Structures are given as C-alpha cells and as structure tokens.
Amino acid sequence: MGDQIAAEQTANGYDPLAAETVADPFPAYEWLRSQCPVHRTDQFGHALYTLSRRADVHAVLTHPEQWSNRLGPGVGYSGTERMGDIQRFDPPDHTARRRFARPEFNPVRVVELGDEVRALARRLVDQMLAAGPPAELHDDFAMPLPIVGFIDMMGVDQADAANIKHWADEMVRALADPTATGPAYAALGAYLRERVADVRRAADEAGLPGDEAIGNVVPDGLLSTYALRLFDGERMHEREMAGMLAQLMVAGHETTTSLITNLVFRLLERRERWEALVADPSLAEAAVEESLRYDPPVLGLCRTNNEPVTLGDAQIEPGTKVMVLYASANRDPAAFERPDEFRLDRPWTELRRHYSFGWGVHHCLGAPIARQTARIALETLLARLPDLELAGPTERIASEFLWGRRVLPVRW
C-alpha cells in the first residue's frame, strides 16, 4: 500500500486531501522530503507551501519574527475573530499572554494533577471490566480520560462535556476546512463569555474580586483563576478571555486522546511491543515519546511569513500560508536512525528532537500534562489489562491534519 501511494504521489504530485494521503500520509511525506521538499498547491484558493524536511521545519519554528501565527494555524486565513487565542499571537504579545497563563502549568501543579488522572483512569478501567469485553478504547477510555480531567481542571460543569467535545471536534475541522468552524466557535465563545461573566459577577458581589474568591464563591479551576487575574493591571476583556480559554479547552483534550489511541494501537499492532511493556512498565515513558515522534497527533500547522522568503527554488511572497509538517520532520532520516520503525529502545538523544509539541516560543503549554496523562493511561492499562489485544479494524479520526484512532476495538 505504501509503495502504491508513493508512486501515485510521484505521478500526480502531493495532495494533502487525497483519500490515500489521509489514510496514510507518511509515504507521501517521504516522497516530499526526497522529491519536493518545498511544495506548492493552490487547491485552497490561494498559495499554500508545504515544508517536509526537518531543517526547514526547524528554521520556521525558531524564527517567530519572520514567521507569524497571527493569521491562524490552518490552511485558511483568520484574524481578529479569534482574538485571545494564545496560539495566534506573536511576540511580544504572545510572550505576555503565555506568562499570564503559565503558572497553572508548572511542574509542581502538573504532578499534583497526576493523582486525579490516575484515579479517573482506574475508574474507567473498572467500568470496562464491569461491562466485559470487547470494548471501544477511544470511547470508553482514551476520550473521557483527558476531557473529564481537563474540564475538572478548567472548573466547568461536567454536564457540559458533551457540548464541549462537539464544539472542539468542529473547530479542529477548520484546520483543513476554514468554513467548518463558525457555528462551533461562536457557540463555545458564547458559553465561555457567560461563564467568565458569572465568575466575575459572583466575586464582585461577594467583595472578593481576586484569588480569595476561588473555591469560596466561585469554582476552583483555570476559568475562575484567569477570569479574575489581572492582565496589564486590569481584567482581560471577556471576548479575549473566552478566546484564550477556547483554545486551551480544544487543544487540552483532543490531541491527548489521539496520543493515547496512537500509542496503544502501535503497541498492540505488534504483540511483542505490548508484552515488552507488560514485562517492564518502566519503558512507558519512552513508549510515549516514541509514539509522539512516530504518530504525532498534529501532523502539521501553518505559519504566515512577514517578509519575502526564499526556500529552495521557491520565492515566497509575504503573507503566504506555509504548512510545516511536524510528522514529516519527525521521520526525517537526517535526524533519526531507521525513522519509519517504532522502537522502544530509541535513544533519548533522538527522541528529544521530535516536533510533536512544536518548538521554540510556541512550544505547547500543555505538553507536560499530555505526556503525564498518556503515561498514566498506559501504566494503568498495563497493570489492569495485561492481556489487552486488538479486537477488530481501527479507523482514523476525520481531520486531515490531525492523526489518531477514532475507532480502536479491544478485548482481553
């Protein structure tokens, strides 16, 4: 199948939305790296360049002064309607907003969250065991673990989890289809603006406008903390606050779910991998990192250049969308030995080179939480379900630029 896809890409050029590319993009990425490392398509109504080699991806991610996030990470152009999303700011504005949000993602807080994640993972496995095999690992475990945990962290009502998941699914579709996200973004924005207004009103009415209100008159969690925290001496505008929270909520669970399903799928795909982890659970951390390298939940995101750029033979005009393919950079043989093999013994010097959480100033704020959640998920499954195995064919998630298993049937 891989050779056939590579041959078709060679004959027809790279099409990120072609069915064969969506089903398995990695042969196409191999063709890009070797044959067309700076690729142009106009299929989205404007020029879109795709970078596939690690050196080019790294150059873009480490030069934010040249490559902007302000017009959005997807293939389409978006602007002020996404106000507040940290991902869409450039330094120094990005630096200030990241500093505003960062204290709750410090290592001590992340470790504290681990006990809650571990308890939830055990409850979910208890439910799977009670229902008996087979089970749908995505629906029964990998999806609820990060979304329930992150909604608790945000301090919003768990009864709203289904709506939040639906809105998040619609919003990630916009990476490849800019028309898909309008209603979902509006609904989530309205929901968050209302929650922020409720928190501020309750705190003000109680005469406790700052942190002293949290856990007393308003729920404990990121939403209350950020709603009451001062930014440049005043509360952040409700619309901007809602934009920041929306980005955190969408990114906080969708990619972690895919990290868990990708990880478990690759370990069960070759039985000796799973058995190696059962025999030595200390390999869990390395397995998570190799999964991130081999199957990044985000295949790539776009930047927009602030000035003319020459890449290879391409002269790229200012304001052009450029897709940086993390997934291709993660399999570049210039950086990784035998890059198309999933290896539990891959050296850490190689594993630390992957781009699955980005790089540089825009490195994912929630990366430590995602890593910890995936590791706890794997450790729990290894301990409680050592005989786990695949129970049927899997299916990938729908979004063309995200990568994970939407269907992952298992038995034990």
C-alpha positions, -999 to +999 in steps of 0.1 A: +000+000+000+028+024+009+047+019-024+014+024-043+007+057-025+043+069-031+040+060-068+008+079-071+022+109-053+052+109-077+030+108-107+003+132-095+020+155-070+012+158-034-024+163-024-030+166+014-067+159+010-065+129-013-081+098+002-049+078+001-029+106+017-054+110+045-055+072+051-017+070+055+003+103+049+037+090+057+046+076+023+036+109+008+058+127+033+087+105+023+081+115-013+080+152-004+113+150+015+131+133-013+114+149-044+097+181-035+107+194+000+091+228-007+058+220-023+032+244-036-006+239-041-033+264-049-062+240-041-074+260-011-079+292-032-045+306-025-009+295-025+000+270+002+036+259+006+044+227+025+078+221+042+087+185+049+124+184+059+135+187+095+159+216+088+132+237+071+106+230+098+131+239+125+140+271+107+104+283+106+097+273+142+127+291+156+123+324+138+089+338+150+100+373+139+098+360+103+070+335+106+038+348+121+009+330+138-015+359+137-035+346+107-041+313+122-026+277+122-049+263+095-048+265+057-072+294+056-067+329+068-083+341+101-078+372+122-094+392+149-125+370+152-101+346+171-090+373+195-075+358+227-062+325+213-026+325+226-016+304+195-024+334+172-002+360+189+034+368+180+060+380+205+059+402+225+021+399+228+024+361+228+051+363+255+029+384+278-001+361+274+019+329+278+033+344+310-003+351+322-014+315+317+018+296+325+017+294+364-010+268+363+011+246+340+042+245+362+058+211+371+045+211+407+009+216+396+012+190+368+024+164+393-005+172+416-029+166+387-014+132+382-032+117+413-066+129+399-058+115+364-047+081+379-079+078+399-100+086+369-081+061+347-087+034+373-125+042+374-127+040+336-109+006+335-133-006+363-162+003+340-147-015+311-141-046+332-177-045+345-191-042+310-168-070+298-150-074+265-149-062+238-146-025+245-141+006+224-109+021+238-114+055+223-149+060+236-145+041+269-111+053+279-089+075+257-115+102+250-131+106+285-097+105+304-083+138+291-117+156+286-131+148+320-097+156+336-093+188+317-129+200+323-122+194+360-090+214+357-109+242+339-136+242+367-166+240+344-196+217+348-190+181+337-226+181+324-213+204+296-186+179+285-206+165+255-212+200+241-176+210+246-164+178+228-188+185+199-176+221+196-140+210+198-144+184+171-160+210+148-132+235+155-104+212+146-120+205+112-112+241+104-075+233+100-083+219+066-117+234+060-119+271+071-157+272+066-164+245+091-158+262+124-180+293+125-211+280+145-190+259+168-166+287+177-195+311+182-213+286+205-182+279+226-173+316+227-208+325+240-207+297+265-173+308+279-181+345+279-212+337+300-191+316+324-165+343+328-192+369+334-208+347+361-174+343+379-167+380+379-201+389+390-201+364+419-167+375+430-176+412+428-209+408+447-191+389+474-165+417+477-137+391+468-126+402+434-093+382+434-079+348+442-096+348+476-129+342+458-117+309+442-131+279+459-153+301+481-178+319+459-166+307+425-155+273+414-118+263+417-102+260+382-085+277+354-116+295+342-121+313+375-083+319+380-079+335+346-112+354+348-101+371+380-064+375+373-052+410+362-035+414+328-017+447+324-034+459+356-070+450+346-091+421+338-088+408+303-117+416+281-144+389+282-141+382+244-103+378+246-106+357+277-131+334+260-108+331+230-079+321+252-100+296+272-115+281+240-080+274+226-069+257+258-101+236+260-098+224+224-061+217+225-062+203+260-080+171+253-083+164+216-046+157+209-041+138+242-069+114+232-051+108+199-018+104+217-033+076+239-050+058+210-019+061+187+002+047+215-020+018+224-026+009+187+011+007+179+019-014+209-009-038+202-002-038+164+030-058+172+022-081+202+059-082+213+058-045+219+029-047+244+044-077+261+077-059+265+059-031+283+039-056+305+073-072+315+089-038+321+065-009+327+094+014+332+095+016+294+062+036+295+078+070+293+100+061+263+070+045+246+050+077+250+079+097+235+084+073+206+046+075+199+048+113+198+076+110+173+062+082+152+025+092+153+022+129+162-014+139+170-009+171+150+006+163+116+014+200+109+003+236+113+006+267+092+026+300+097+025+331+075+057+349+065+062+386+074+087+392+046+098+377+013+114+343+018+135+321-005+132+284+003+149+261-022+138+273-056+107+289-043+103+327-039+075+331-013+058+364-011+049+380+022+015+369+037+017+333+023+005+303+042+032+278+048+025+244+063+052+229+085+048+192+087+058+180+121+051+144+112+074+145+083+102+162+102+098+135+129+107+109+103+135+127+085+164+102+082+188+132+086+178+133+123+165+098+131+180+063+126+155+040+109+128+067+112+100+045+099+104+020+127+086+022+160+114+015+185+111+012+223+149+014+225+153+046+205+180+068+222+167+098+241+191+120+222+169+112+192+135+113+209+141+148+222+144+160+186+107+155+177+083+184+169+050+170+181+046+198+206+061+224+183+094+241+191+106+274+204+084+302+218+053+284+207+061+251+223+028+236+236+020+250+270+002+217+280+029+193+268+038+181+304+001+174+311-003+155+278+028+134+284+018+126+320-018+117+311-006+094+283+019+077+306-006+072+334-031+058+309-006+033+296+006+023+331-030+017+342-038-004+311-007-025+315-014-032+352-051-038+349-054-053+314-021-071+306-039-094+281-052-065+261-053-071+223-069-056+192-105-069+185-110-056+150-101-030+124-094+006+136-104+039+120-085+072+120-101+105+131-117+127+105-095+158+105-069+157+077-042+175+097-047+156+130-037+120+134-053+095+158-076+064+161-113+073+163-122+036+165-100+012+185-118-020+195-100-041+221-106-073+242-088-091+270 
